[in-house]
């Protein structure tokens, strides 16, 4: 094995995701051990692994893959991909778990991992996440006598993801739209291109204006975090100069996006929650909708008027997803 054990602290294990400063909190050794521990904990047959556009992500992904395979499990490699693509690949291919190597919107000298179990379920903090952390810290990695195999599923996973995304929309109802997409030089660009190509083949009248499009590990335009007010002007100005219908800005692993209206005005997330809740309740009246305890008045007002049932969740995507599953919510 070519990696030395340099990082011994487990400070990269945060509340429910892994992230830390490269070299002092996370390195290839830790990535290897996490991959190994995930495979061991879930007695995995297959583990999906993808990575974002950060400079260290391909190497960390390779290290995690080696850890998984040394534990005797196979790896479904989906390459450069968003966290959402990893989630769907776990369900689509019936994998035991999934790992996305990403630090999302954290500073450039950080990296990390997001992990789910079978059926793309979030890890339980006590019975999964804490156990994986304990395995990483308590003993030497497992090395099975029969190593697993890595399969290149990059094209297959992207195709499956596109199929799923486009299944949410009645494409025949789409009107001509001009849409600004700011990928922030993160992982979103290639996936958007694949969607645009698919739509063009079937003559769907959408025009995409691409901003900071190509993945670039140096992040020459800053870390992709559209939530920061200082990062919004570039998308807002692109919407106005292009005469676009609206704009979308993604974070680094595109599991979060932020919207701008036709005059380039940023749309606060709490209004997007209400808007989408209204649309889902039109399709499934009387359903439950999960929300966190931050800005809630708009969401609660819409749910009351639409006959939806609000479900309060602790802040954090892992907790919201668990609440959605336990309450059979239509949206969260």
Secondary structure, DSSP 8 states (H G I E B T S, - for coil): ----------TTB-SSSEEEEBTTTB-HHHHHHHHHHHHHHTT-SEEEEEE-SSTTHHHHHHHHHHHHHHTT-EEEEEEE--HHHHHHHHHHTT-SEEEEE--TTS-TTEEEEEEEEGGG-B--IIIIIHHHHHHHHHS-----SS---EEE-HHHHHHHHHHHHHTTS-GGG---EEEEEE-TTSSHHHHHHHHHHHHHHTT--EEEEEES-S--TT-TT----TTSGGGSHHHHHHHHHHT-SEEEEE-TTSS-EEEE-TTS-EE-HHHHHHHHHHHHHHHSTT-EEEEESSS-HHHHHHHHHHT-EEEEE-SSHHHHHHHHHHHT-SB-
